[in-house]
Amino acid sequence: MSKGEKKPVKRAKLIPVLELNYHDTSIEAPPHPYWQYPDEWDVYRQTCFERAGFKATLKPFEPGAFLYEIEQIPDASLLKIAQDHTEDLRNGTYTREEACALFGGYVLHIEGENIFYPQCCGDLSDIQFWRNISQGKQSYYEGHPAPIVRFDKDNVHFALTQAIREAEAILMNLAQKLQQFNEQEKWQIARIDNLLIRENGNYT
């Protein structure tokens, strides 16, 4: 590549995932780290899901992992996840201001490789982080450790605009399902889709 020539823009994708941690203390957990014992962790997590009341088999984003791609989660399982996540809000233990979006976030996938995974305490409202950096702005990140982003005015190494559009389409579909669950189950949670996907006062 000659001097001054810009590097080619790489195709990026943001994959919305949920972090599902249904641990049953009566079941002995496999050793860590999970990626060294993926089969054992898959069996353990599925057993915990069944004990918690899930009917379907949930396939992790990667073997042994606790992340699950939203588009691959059956509606009945999404309903239970939303029901469990909002239980303390609905029974008055938490206020809306103390509640948070669904845990998880977005896997950054660039040209066949998963580059970045949601971090501890990340949630779906982190879409705003990715939107901010797509606009060339430094941004707060809900999870930790936070990714380090450096902007190069001469080179754009991967494009996020289309990736965000595609992720937003998945979130819109999820929002419609959450609204349906809210009406169906008579939860009476105002703007439940906004609460479980976007609300986070730390983002501007």
Residue frames as a rotation matrix with the C-alpha (Angstrom) as fourth column:
MET 1
0.582 0.813 0.000 0.00
0.813 -0.582 0.000 0.00
0.000 0.000 -1.000 0.00
SER 2
-0.183 -0.684 0.707 1.46
0.647 -0.625 -0.437 3.35
0.740 0.377 0.557 -1.01
LYS 3
-0.783 -0.182 -0.595 2.00
0.591 -0.515 -0.620 6.21
-0.193 -0.837 0.511 1.40
GLY 4
-0.815 0.518 -0.260 -1.18
-0.483 -0.855 -0.188 8.20
-0.320 -0.028 0.947 1.97
GLU 5
-0.504 0.665 -0.551 -3.41
-0.354 0.423 0.834 5.48
0.788 0.615 0.022 0.57
LYS 6
-0.103 0.558 0.824 -6.30
-0.995 -0.053 -0.088 4.67
-0.006 -0.828 0.560 2.87
LYS 7
-0.939 -0.174 0.298 -6.70
-0.221 0.966 -0.132 1.16
-0.265 -0.190 -0.945 4.19
PRO 8
-0.599 0.763 -0.245 -9.73
-0.084 0.244 0.966 -0.74
0.797 0.599 -0.082 2.83
VAL 9
-0.302 0.605 0.737 -12.87
-0.949 -0.265 -0.172 -0.57
0.091 -0.751 0.654 4.94
LYS 10
-0.971 -0.074 -0.225 -13.71
-0.050 0.993 -0.111 -3.89
0.232 -0.097 -0.968 6.54
ARG 11
-0.122 0.988 -0.093 -17.25
-0.303 0.052 0.951 -5.26
0.945 0.144 0.293 6.73
ALA 12
-0.953 -0.187 0.238 -18.48
-0.265 0.138 -0.954 -5.32
0.146 -0.973 -0.181 10.31
LYS 13
-0.063 0.950 -0.305 -21.48
0.031 0.307 0.951 -6.90
0.998 0.050 -0.049 11.97
LEU 14
-0.715 -0.036 0.698 -22.97
-0.679 -0.203 -0.706 -6.40
0.167 -0.979 0.120 15.44
ILE 15
-0.379 0.546 -0.747 -24.68
0.106 0.828 0.551 -9.51
0.919 0.130 -0.372 16.75
PRO 16
-0.062 0.422 0.904 -27.18
-0.879 -0.452 0.150 -8.87
0.472 -0.786 0.400 19.61
VAL 17
-0.325 -0.101 -0.940 -26.81
0.211 0.961 -0.176 -11.47
0.922 -0.256 -0.291 22.36
LEU 18
0.616 0.497 0.612 -28.24
-0.551 -0.284 0.785 -12.04
0.564 -0.820 0.098 25.83
GLU 19
-0.656 -0.755 0.006 -26.22
-0.460 0.393 -0.796 -13.10
0.598 -0.525 -0.605 28.85
LEU 20
0.505 0.859 -0.088 -28.13
-0.513 0.380 0.770 -15.89
0.694 -0.344 0.632 30.59
ASN 21
-0.686 -0.727 -0.007 -26.85
-0.366 0.353 -0.861 -16.92
0.629 -0.588 -0.508 34.00
TYR 22
0.515 0.830 0.215 -29.32
-0.720 0.282 0.635 -19.35
0.466 -0.482 0.742 35.54
HIS 23
-0.551 -0.797 -0.246 -27.19
-0.456 0.535 -0.711 -21.08
0.699 -0.280 -0.659 38.14
ASP 24
0.705 0.700 -0.111 -28.58
-0.337 0.469 0.817 -23.88
0.624 -0.538 0.566 40.30
THR 25
-0.004 -0.786 0.618 -26.50
-0.964 -0.161 -0.210 -24.24
0.265 -0.597 -0.757 43.45
SER 26
0.497 0.233 0.836 -27.66
-0.553 0.827 0.098 -27.85
-0.669 -0.511 0.540 43.85
ILE 27
0.951 -0.214 0.224 -25.72
0.309 0.611 -0.729 -28.76
0.019 0.762 0.647 40.70
GLU 28
0.268 -0.931 -0.249 -21.94
0.367 -0.141 0.919 -28.84
-0.891 -0.338 0.304 40.77
ALA 29
0.869 0.011 -0.494 -20.54
-0.386 -0.610 -0.692 -26.43
-0.309 0.792 -0.526 38.17
PRO 30
0.742 -0.650 0.165 -17.73
0.628 0.588 -0.510 -27.55
0.234 0.483 0.844 35.86
PRO 31
0.054 -0.813 -0.580 -14.23
0.739 -0.358 0.570 -26.13
-0.671 -0.460 0.581 36.29
HIS 32
0.899 0.137 -0.416 -13.18
-0.103 -0.856 -0.506 -22.83
-0.426 0.498 -0.756 34.73
PRO 33
-0.599 0.456 -0.658 -12.51
-0.554 -0.829 -0.071 -21.44
-0.578 0.322 0.749 32.21
TYR 34
0.327 0.875 0.358 -15.58
-0.302 0.456 -0.837 -22.50
-0.896 0.166 0.413 30.26
TRP 35
0.608 -0.069 -0.791 -13.76
-0.794 -0.056 -0.606 -22.54
-0.002 0.996 -0.089 26.89
GLN 36
-0.562 -0.817 -0.129 -11.52
-0.804 0.577 -0.144 -25.34
0.193 0.023 -0.981 28.13
TYR 37
-0.895 0.356 0.268 -14.55
0.198 0.857 -0.476 -27.40
-0.399 -0.373 -0.838 29.20
PRO 38
-0.751 0.597 -0.282 -17.22
-0.658 -0.639 0.398 -26.35
0.057 0.485 0.873 26.67
ASP 39
-0.392 0.632 -0.668 -19.16
-0.064 0.706 0.705 -29.64
0.918 0.319 -0.237 26.60
GLU 40
-0.559 0.137 -0.817 -19.38
0.794 0.371 -0.481 -29.81
0.237 -0.918 -0.316 30.39
TRP 41
-0.869 0.217 -0.445 -20.56
0.024 -0.879 -0.475 -26.21
-0.495 -0.423 0.759 30.59
ASP 42
-0.667 0.669 -0.329 -23.18
-0.580 -0.187 0.793 -26.72
0.469 0.720 0.512 27.87
VAL 43
-0.306 0.537 -0.786 -24.64
0.426 0.816 0.391 -29.67
0.852 -0.215 -0.478 29.78
TYR 44
-0.676 -0.015 -0.737 -24.50
0.725 -0.193 -0.661 -27.75
-0.133 -0.981 0.141 33.07
ARG 45
-0.905 0.317 -0.282 -26.19
-0.319 -0.947 -0.043 -24.65
-0.281 0.051 0.958 31.68
GLN 46
-0.500 0.760 -0.415 -28.93
-0.427 0.200 0.882 -26.62
0.753 0.618 0.225 29.91
THR 47
-0.365 0.339 -0.867 -29.64
0.718 0.695 -0.030 -28.56
0.593 -0.634 -0.497 33.11
CYS 48
-0.801 0.041 -0.597 -29.90
0.423 -0.668 -0.613 -25.25
-0.424 -0.743 0.517 34.98
PHE 49
-0.813 0.541 -0.217 -32.27
-0.559 -0.620 0.551 -23.92
0.164 0.569 0.806 32.33
GLU 50
-0.339 0.704 -0.624 -34.50
0.055 0.677 0.734 -26.96
0.939 0.214 -0.268 32.66
ARG 51
-0.475 0.111 -0.873 -34.51
0.867 0.228 -0.443 -26.67
0.150 -0.967 -0.205 36.47
ALA 52
-0.884 0.093 -0.458 -35.47
0.059 -0.950 -0.307 -23.00
-0.464 -0.299 0.834 36.07
GLY 53
-0.001 0.997 0.076 -38.44
0.142 0.075 -0.987 -23.91
-0.990 0.010 -0.142 33.89
PHE 54
-0.230 -0.120 -0.966 -37.21
-0.880 -0.399 0.259 -23.50
-0.416 0.909 -0.014 30.33
LYS 55
0.595 0.557 0.580 -38.75
-0.223 0.807 -0.546 -26.00
-0.772 0.195 0.604 27.93
ALA 56
0.971 -0.206 -0.119 -36.51
-0.096 0.117 -0.988 -25.53
0.217 0.972 0.094 24.89
THR 57
0.367 -0.929 -0.046 -32.86
0.853 0.317 0.414 -26.35
-0.370 -0.191 0.909 24.41
LEU 58
0.945 -0.088 -0.314 -30.89
-0.146 -0.975 -0.165 -23.11
-0.292 0.202 -0.935 24.21
LYS 59
0.548 -0.776 0.311 -27.81
0.822 0.432 -0.371 -23.11
0.153 0.459 0.875 22.01
PRO 60
0.415 -0.444 -0.794 -24.99
0.359 -0.722 0.592 -20.79
-0.836 -0.530 -0.140 23.18
PHE 61
0.836 -0.148 -0.529 -23.32
-0.483 -0.657 -0.579 -18.34
-0.262 0.739 -0.620 20.83
GLU 62
-0.024 -0.853 -0.521 -20.15
-0.729 0.371 -0.574 -20.38
0.684 0.366 -0.631 21.22
PRO 63
0.304 0.168 -0.938 -19.68
0.256 0.934 0.251 -23.76
0.918 -0.316 0.241 22.94
GLY 64
-0.190 -0.342 -0.920 -19.72
0.929 0.242 -0.281 -23.42
0.319 -0.908 0.272 26.70
ALA 65
-0.892 -0.245 0.380 -20.43
0.183 -0.964 -0.191 -19.68
0.413 -0.101 0.905 26.63
PHE 66
-0.484 0.726 -0.488 -23.15
0.683 -0.035 -0.730 -17.85
-0.547 -0.686 -0.479 28.58
LEU 67
-0.560 0.269 -0.784 -24.10
-0.497 -0.866 0.058 -15.65
-0.663 0.422 0.619 25.60
TYR 68
-0.347 0.565 0.749 -27.10
0.665 0.711 -0.228 -16.50
-0.661 0.419 -0.622 23.42
GLU 69
-0.992 -0.051 0.114 -27.93
0.121 -0.624 0.772 -14.91
0.032 0.780 0.625 20.08
ILE 70
-0.566 0.818 -0.099 -31.30
-0.422 -0.391 -0.818 -13.19
-0.708 -0.421 0.567 20.35
GLU 71
-0.109 0.546 -0.831 -32.50
-0.992 -0.005 0.126 -14.35
0.065 0.838 0.542 16.95
GLN 72
-0.503 -0.163 -0.849 -31.91
-0.298 0.954 -0.006 -17.97
0.811 0.250 -0.529 17.97
ILE 73
-0.976 0.178 0.122 -33.90
-0.081 0.223 -0.971 -17.84
-0.200 -0.958 -0.204 21.24
PRO 74
-0.545 0.836 0.063 -37.45
0.664 0.384 0.642 -19.26
0.512 0.392 -0.764 20.97
ASP 75
-0.256 0.522 0.813 -40.29
-0.251 -0.849 0.466 -16.89
0.933 -0.085 0.348 21.84
ALA 76
0.741 0.571 -0.352 -41.37
0.150 0.370 0.917 -18.97
0.654 -0.733 0.188 24.84
SER 77
0.147 -0.786 -0.601 -37.85
0.980 0.198 -0.019 -18.69
0.134 -0.586 0.799 26.25
LEU 78
-0.670 -0.325 0.667 -37.73
0.335 -0.935 -0.119 -14.93
0.662 0.143 0.735 25.55
LEU 79
0.306 0.871 0.383 -40.99
-0.173 -0.345 0.923 -14.60
0.936 -0.349 0.046 27.46
LYS 80
0.755 -0.042 -0.654 -39.52
0.594 0.466 0.656 -16.36
0.278 -0.884 0.377 30.50
ILE 81
-0.330 -0.943 -0.038 -36.32
0.906 -0.305 -0.294 -14.30
0.266 -0.131 0.955 30.32
ALA 82
-0.514 0.212 0.831 -38.32
-0.025 -0.972 0.232 -11.04
0.857 0.099 0.505 30.27
GLN 83
0.600 0.797 -0.071 -40.61
-0.021 0.104 0.994 -12.32
0.800 -0.595 0.079 33.02
ASP 84
0.485 -0.491 -0.723 -37.70
0.862 0.406 0.303 -13.22
0.145 -0.771 0.621 35.29
HIS 85
-0.535 -0.780 0.323 -35.80
0.736 -0.619 -0.275 -10.00
0.415 0.090 0.905 34.51
THR 86
-0.485 0.417 0.769 -38.77
-0.235 -0.909 0.345 -7.79
0.842 -0.014 0.539 35.43
GLU 87
0.063 0.583 -0.810 -40.01
0.646 0.594 0.478 -9.76
0.760 -0.554 -0.339 38.45
ASP 88
-0.403 -0.287 -0.869 -38.51
0.897 -0.311 -0.313 -7.44
-0.181 -0.906 0.383 41.08
LEU 89
-0.988 0.127 0.083 -39.84
-0.096 -0.947 0.307 -4.40
0.118 0.295 0.948 39.20
ARG 90
-0.337 0.933 -0.129 -43.33
-0.137 0.088 0.987 -5.85
0.932 0.350 0.098 38.98
ASN 91
0.241 0.452 -0.859 -43.48
0.752 0.472 0.459 -6.84
0.613 -0.757 -0.226 42.65
GLY 92
0.879 0.209 0.428 -42.21
0.007 -0.905 0.426 -3.44
0.477 -0.371 -0.797 43.81
THR 93
0.595 -0.735 -0.325 -38.76
0.705 0.283 0.650 -4.50
-0.385 -0.616 0.687 45.01
TYR 94
-0.614 -0.786 0.069 -37.15
0.692 -0.494 0.527 -2.22
-0.380 0.371 0.847 42.40
THR 95
0.322 0.605 -0.729 -38.27
-0.055 -0.756 -0.652 1.08
-0.945 0.250 -0.210 40.95
ARG 96
0.930 0.025 0.368 -38.00
0.361 0.143 -0.922 1.68
-0.075 0.989 0.124 37.22
GLU 97
0.710 -0.696 0.111 -34.95
-0.638 -0.702 -0.317 3.85
0.298 0.154 -0.942 37.85
GLU 98
0.059 -0.691 0.720 -33.25
-0.791 0.407 0.456 0.89
-0.608 -0.597 -0.523 39.58
ALA 99
0.654 0.232 0.720 -34.10
0.186 0.873 -0.450 -1.55
-0.733 0.428 0.528 36.79
CYS 100
-0.288 -0.802 -0.524 -31.92
-0.532 -0.321 0.784 -2.08
-0.797 0.504 -0.334 33.73
ALA 101
0.286 0.300 -0.910 -31.96
-0.952 0.201 -0.232 -3.38
0.113 0.932 0.343 30.19
LEU 102
0.994 0.085 0.073 -31.56
-0.089 0.995 0.045 -7.09
-0.068 -0.052 0.996 29.48
PHE 103
0.324 -0.938 0.121 -28.03
-0.408 -0.023 0.913 -8.29
-0.853 -0.345 -0.390 30.19
GLY 104
0.441 -0.272 0.855 -25.76
0.747 0.640 -0.182 -9.01
-0.497 0.719 0.485 27.26
GLY 105
0.126 -0.386 -0.914 -24.86
-0.297 -0.894 0.336 -6.68
-0.946 0.229 -0.227 24.42
TYR 106
0.909 0.177 -0.377 -23.23
-0.382 -0.008 -0.924 -7.05
-0.167 0.984 0.060 21.02
VAL 107
0.259 -0.830 0.494 -20.55
0.480 0.554 0.680 -9.26
-0.838 0.061 0.542 19.53
LEU 108
0.442 -0.226 -0.868 -18.43
-0.691 -0.703 -0.169 -7.31
-0.572 0.675 -0.467 17.03
HIS 109
0.356 -0.229 0.906 -17.83
0.469 0.882 0.039 -9.58
-0.809 0.411 0.421 14.04
ILE 110
0.424 -0.307 -0.852 -15.38
-0.691 -0.718 -0.085 -8.45
-0.586 0.625 -0.516 11.35
GLU 111
0.198 -0.328 -0.924 -14.70
-0.922 0.258 -0.289 -10.46
0.333 0.909 -0.252 8.22
GLY 112
0.370 0.086 -0.925 -15.30
-0.168 0.986 0.024 -13.90
0.914 0.146 0.379 9.67
GLU 113
-0.492 -0.624 -0.607 -13.85
0.538 0.330 -0.775 -13.27
0.685 -0.708 0.174 13.11
ASN 114
0.718 0.681 -0.143 -15.47
0.491 -0.351 0.797 -12.36
0.493 -0.643 -0.587 16.43
ILE 115
-0.158 -0.857 0.491 -13.34
0.270 -0.516 -0.813 -9.42
0.950 0.004 0.313 17.62
PHE 116
-0.860 -0.075 0.505 -15.15
-0.396 -0.527 -0.752 -8.20
0.322 -0.847 0.423 20.73
TYR 117
-0.343 0.740 -0.578 -17.66
0.610 0.644 0.462 -9.74
0.714 -0.194 -0.673 23.14
PRO 118
0.512 0.565 0.647 -20.00
-0.194 -0.658 0.728 -8.07
0.837 -0.498 -0.228 25.65
GLN 119
-0.596 -0.803 -0.015 -18.19
-0.072 0.073 -0.995 -7.47
0.799 -0.592 -0.101 28.91
CYS 120
-0.566 0.336 -0.752 -19.24
0.812 0.381 -0.441 -7.95
0.139 -0.861 -0.489 32.52
CYS 121
-0.326 0.579 -0.747 -22.35
0.454 -0.598 -0.661 -5.85
-0.829 -0.554 -0.068 33.35
GLY 122
-0.970 0.020 -0.241 -23.00
-0.217 -0.511 0.832 -5.07
-0.106 0.859 0.500 29.66
ASP 123
-0.237 0.937 0.255 -26.59
0.349 0.328 -0.878 -4.86
-0.906 -0.119 -0.405 28.44
LEU 124
0.034 0.317 0.948 -28.61
0.984 0.157 -0.087 -4.15
-0.177 0.935 -0.306 25.31
SER 125
0.893 0.288 -0.346 -28.47
0.263 -0.957 -0.118 -0.39
-0.365 0.015 -0.931 25.87
ASP 126
-0.018 -0.989 -0.147 -24.83
0.172 -0.147 0.974 -0.61
-0.985 -0.008 0.172 24.75
ILE 127
0.239 0.159 0.958 -26.11
0.965 0.072 -0.252 -0.15
-0.109 0.985 -0.136 21.21
GLN 128
0.990 0.138 -0.030 -25.65
0.136 -0.989 -0.054 3.55
-0.037 0.049 -0.998 22.01
PHE 129
0.287 -0.956 -0.062 -21.91
-0.112 -0.098 0.989 2.99
-0.951 -0.277 -0.136 22.54
TRP 130
-0.313 -0.413 0.855 -21.60
0.725 0.478 0.496 1.51
-0.614 0.775 0.149 19.07
ARG 131
0.591 0.575 0.565 -23.74
0.799 -0.511 -0.316 4.28
0.107 0.638 -0.762 17.58
ASN 132
0.872 -0.288 -0.395 -21.56
-0.080 -0.881 0.466 6.93
-0.482 -0.375 -0.792 19.22
ILE 133
-0.086 -0.995 0.054 -18.29
-0.037 0.057 0.998 5.53
-0.996 0.084 -0.042 17.93
SER 134
-0.037 0.137 0.990 -19.78
0.941 0.339 -0.011 5.07
-0.337 0.931 -0.141 14.45
GLN 135
0.849 0.378 0.369 -20.21
0.471 -0.858 -0.206 8.85
0.239 0.349 -0.906 14.50
GLY 136
0.051 -0.953 0.298 -16.60
0.429 -0.248 -0.869 9.39
0.902 0.172 0.396 15.55
LYS 137
0.322 0.130 0.938 -17.41
-0.661 -0.678 0.321 10.20
0.678 -0.723 -0.132 19.19
GLN 138
-0.825 -0.532 -0.192 -15.72
-0.166 0.551 -0.818 8.81
0.541 -0.643 -0.543 22.27
SER 139
0.148 0.988 0.033 -18.30
-0.515 0.049 0.856 7.07
0.844 -0.144 0.516 24.41
TYR 140
-0.252 0.006 0.968 -19.09
-0.922 0.303 -0.242 5.68
-0.295 -0.953 -0.071 27.82
TYR 141
-0.298 0.195 -0.935 -19.46
-0.409 0.858 0.310 1.87
0.863 0.474 -0.176 27.87
GLU 142
0.522 0.662 0.538 -21.70
-0.749 0.055 0.660 0.14
0.407 -0.748 0.524 30.43
GLY 143
0.932 -0.145 -0.332 -19.66
0.224 0.950 0.216 -3.06
0.284 -0.276 0.918 30.76
HIS 144
0.479 -0.849 0.225 -16.17
-0.874 -0.437 0.211 -3.50
-0.081 -0.298 -0.951 32.14
PRO 145
-0.355 -0.687 -0.634 -13.44
0.375 -0.726 0.577 -3.63
-0.856 -0.033 0.515 31.16
ALA 146
0.651 0.626 -0.429 -14.44
-0.073 -0.511 -0.856 -1.07
-0.755 0.589 -0.287 28.54
PRO 147
0.448 -0.492 0.746 -13.04
0.884 0.366 -0.290 -1.36
-0.130 0.790 0.599 25.02
ILE 148
-0.103 -0.561 -0.822 -10.41
0.191 -0.822 0.537 1.19
-0.976 -0.101 0.192 24.04
VAL 149
0.571 0.366 0.735 -11.31
0.791 -0.008 -0.611 3.04
-0.218 0.931 -0.294 20.86
ARG 150
-0.302 -0.682 -0.666 -8.86
0.236 -0.730 0.641 5.23
-0.924 0.036 0.382 18.98
PHE 151
0.774 0.624 0.113 -9.98
0.314 -0.223 -0.923 7.35
-0.550 0.749 -0.368 16.04
ASP 152
-0.445 -0.880 0.163 -7.74
0.525 -0.109 0.844 7.77
-0.725 0.462 0.511 13.01
LYS 153
0.190 0.602 -0.775 -8.84
-0.230 -0.741 -0.631 10.72
-0.955 0.298 -0.002 10.89
ASP 154
-0.312 -0.418 -0.853 -7.08
-0.900 -0.158 0.407 9.35
-0.305 0.894 -0.327 7.81
ASN 155
-0.792 -0.038 -0.610 -8.23
-0.318 0.878 0.358 5.74
0.522 0.477 -0.707 7.93
VAL 156
0.141 0.839 0.526 -11.52
-0.978 0.200 -0.057 4.01
-0.153 -0.506 0.849 8.69
HIS 157
-0.775 -0.632 -0.031 -10.69
-0.631 0.770 0.096 0.39
-0.037 0.093 -0.995 9.38
PHE 158
-0.807 0.588 0.053 -14.22
0.589 0.795 0.147 -1.00
0.044 0.150 -0.988 9.69
ALA 159
-0.707 0.622 0.336 -17.69
-0.351 -0.721 0.597 0.33
0.614 0.304 0.729 8.91
LEU 160
-0.930 0.348 -0.116 -20.37
0.266 0.425 -0.865 0.28
-0.252 -0.836 -0.488 11.61
THR 161
-0.645 0.722 -0.251 -23.28
-0.718 -0.685 -0.127 2.14
-0.263 0.098 0.960 10.04
GLN 162
-0.112 0.604 -0.789 -24.76
-0.681 0.531 0.503 -0.87
0.723 0.594 0.352 8.25
ALA 163
-0.671 -0.197 -0.714 -23.94
0.298 0.810 -0.504 -3.12
0.678 -0.552 -0.485 11.21
ILE 164
-0.931 0.354 -0.087 -25.96
-0.075 -0.418 -0.906 -0.84
-0.357 -0.837 0.415 13.49
ARG 165
-0.333 0.842 -0.424 -28.89
-0.938 -0.251 0.238 -0.82
0.094 0.477 0.874 11.05
GLU 166
-0.201 0.214 -0.956 -28.93
-0.261 0.929 0.263 -4.61
0.944 0.302 -0.131 11.01
ALA 167
-0.855 -0.135 -0.501 -28.68
0.424 0.374 -0.825 -4.82
0.299 -0.917 -0.263 14.81
GLU 168
-0.809 0.587 -0.042 -31.47
-0.485 -0.706 -0.516 -2.25
-0.333 -0.397 0.856 15.16
ALA 169
-0.210 0.743 -0.636 -33.73
-0.768 0.277 0.577 -4.39
0.605 0.610 0.513 12.96
ILE 170
-0.398 0.001 -0.917 -33.22
0.341 0.928 -0.147 -7.31
0.852 -0.372 -0.370 15.35
LEU 171
-0.954 0.027 -0.297 -33.89
0.272 -0.332 -0.903 -5.03
-0.123 -0.943 0.310 18.33
MET 172
-0.595 0.790 -0.146 -37.08
-0.801 -0.571 0.180 -3.77
0.059 0.224 0.973 16.68
ASN 173
-0.103 0.523 -0.846 -38.29
-0.286 0.799 0.528 -7.35
0.953 0.297 0.067 16.33
LEU 174
-0.636 -0.189 -0.748 -37.44
0.610 0.470 -0.638 -7.99
0.472 -0.862 -0.184 19.98
ALA 175
-0.959 0.283 0.012 -39.27
-0.246 -0.811 -0.530 -4.80
-0.141 -0.511 0.848 20.98
GLN 176
-0.269 0.903 -0.335 -42.44
-0.793 -0.010 0.609 -5.99
0.546 0.430 0.719 19.27
LYS 177
-0.121 0.175 -0.977 -42.23
0.248 0.958 0.141 -9.31
0.961 -0.225 -0.159 21.09
LEU 178
-0.872 -0.243 -0.426 -41.70
0.466 -0.140 -0.874 -7.58
0.153 -0.960 0.235 24.46
GLN 179
-0.742 0.667 0.062 -44.75
-0.670 -0.741 -0.049 -5.39
0.013 -0.078 0.997 23.86
GLN 180
-0.032 0.723 -0.690 -46.75
-0.499 0.587 0.638 -8.49
0.866 0.365 0.342 23.00
PHE 181
-0.423 -0.194 -0.885 -45.57
0.558 0.714 -0.423 -10.29
0.714 -0.673 -0.193 26.15
ASN 182
-1.000 -0.011 -0.007 -46.46
0.012 -0.668 -0.744 -7.22
0.003 -0.744 0.668 28.24
GLU 183
-0.372 0.925 -0.077 -50.02
-0.899 -0.339 0.278 -7.19
0.231 0.172 0.958 26.95
GLN 184
0.005 0.346 -0.938 -50.42
-0.254 0.908 0.333 -10.96
0.967 0.236 0.092 26.98
GLU 185
-0.354 -0.275 -0.894 -49.16
0.681 0.579 -0.448 -11.39
0.641 -0.768 -0.018 30.57
LYS 186
0.655 0.671 0.347 -50.74
0.322 -0.664 0.675 -8.14
0.684 -0.331 -0.651 31.82
TRP 187
-0.122 -0.810 -0.573 -47.46
0.973 0.015 -0.229 -6.94
0.194 -0.586 0.787 33.32
GLN 188
0.841 0.529 0.116 -48.49
0.515 -0.847 0.128 -3.30
0.165 -0.048 -0.985 32.83
ILE 189
0.022 -0.898 -0.440 -44.91
0.656 -0.319 0.684 -2.09
-0.754 -0.304 0.582 32.40
ALA 190
0.838 0.325 -0.439 -44.90
-0.033 -0.773 -0.634 1.22
-0.545 0.545 -0.637 30.56
ARG 191
0.660 -0.572 -0.487 -42.66
-0.720 -0.296 -0.628 1.26
0.215 0.765 -0.607 27.48
ILE 192
0.750 -0.331 0.572 -41.30
-0.139 0.768 0.625 -2.18
-0.646 -0.549 0.530 28.33
ASP 193
0.749 -0.486 0.451 -39.37
0.646 0.379 -0.663 -2.32
0.151 0.788 0.598 25.08
ASN 194
0.518 -0.555 0.650 -37.54
-0.240 -0.824 -0.513 0.91
0.821 0.109 -0.561 25.91
LEU 195
0.660 -0.213 0.721 -36.81
-0.741 -0.023 0.671 -0.31
-0.127 -0.977 -0.173 29.44
LEU 196
0.664 -0.325 0.673 -35.37
0.018 0.907 0.421 -3.67
-0.747 -0.268 0.608 28.44
ILE 197
0.563 -0.463 0.684 -33.49
0.826 0.295 -0.481 -2.53
0.021 0.836 0.549 25.35
ARG 198
0.173 -0.462 0.870 -32.48
0.566 -0.676 -0.472 1.14
0.806 0.575 0.144 25.52
GLU 199
0.862 0.262 0.434 -32.92
-0.107 -0.743 0.660 2.86
0.496 -0.616 -0.613 28.88
ASN 200
0.273 -0.810 -0.520 -29.61
0.960 0.261 0.097 3.83
0.057 -0.526 0.849 30.46
GLY 201
0.965 0.214 -0.154 -29.04
0.238 -0.958 0.161 7.27
-0.113 -0.192 -0.975 31.93
ASN 202
0.241 -0.957 -0.164 -25.27
0.224 -0.109 0.968 6.91
-0.944 -0.270 0.188 31.54
TYR 203
-0.420 -0.351 0.837 -25.52
0.872 0.099 0.479 7.18
-0.251 0.931 0.264 27.74
THR 204
0.028 0.400 -0.916 -26.00
0.000 -0.916 -0.400 10.53
-1.000 0.011 -0.026 26.04
